[in-house]
Amino acid sequence: MLLSSPLLAVPDYRCLNYITISANGRSVKAKVVDECDSTMGCDDEHDYQPPCPNNIVDASKAVWEALGIPEDD
């Protein structure tokens, strides 16, 4: 499955490339479109998102559904 939904908090070199996310015996390819580059909290350029923990991927609802992961997990 190929999705163009946003992912966040990944290194610069991944932006605008596709990555594969696997869980529950399923895999999804998703396009990386943005990242948070601050552990102190983001500014206007980063939509004022809260600080990002290391090695965290945030994805759209479509990605989690494709992987069979319930919304509340």
N, C-alpha and C positions, 0 to 999 in steps of 0.2 A: 504494500500500500504506500503510495506517495502522497505526502501532505505538504501543504505550503503554509502551515500554521506556525506562529511564532514560538521560538524557544529563547530562554534567557539564561544568563550567567555562564557563558562558555567563552573560552579564549578567542581573541580577535581573529586568529587564523581560521577559525571555524565559520565566521560570519559569511552568509550568502552561499554556503556549501551545505550539502546534505549529510546528515549523520543518521546512523541506525540506532534505534532505541529498542532494547529487548526486555521482555518480562512475560511471565506466565506462558512460556513456550511460543510467544508471538513476537514478531519484529515489525517495526514501523520505520520508514524513512521519513525524516522531517527536515525542512529547511531552517537553518539557523539564521535569524534575522536581526537579533539584537543581543546585547549583553549588559550586565551591570559590572562595572569595573571598580567598584568601591566596597570595601568592608566597613566603611564609616557612614554609609548612606549616600544616596545619589542626589545629584543636583537637577536643575531644570533640563539639562541635556539628556538626562537619564530618567525623565518623567517622575522625579522625586520618589523613586522606589526606595523601600527600606534597605538596610545593609544586606549584602548577599553573602551567605555562608560559602565556603569553598566547596567545589565539586558538586554543586546543585544544579539540576536542570529543571526548568519550569517549562511546561508545554501547554498547548491548548487542550480544551476538553476533548477534541477529536482524537488527539494522540492517546490520551488516557483511555478513552472508550475503545480504540482499536487494540490496545494492549489488554483490555479486560480488567482495568483497575477501577474500582468504584470511586466516585467523587469524594467520598469522605475519608479515603485513605491518604 
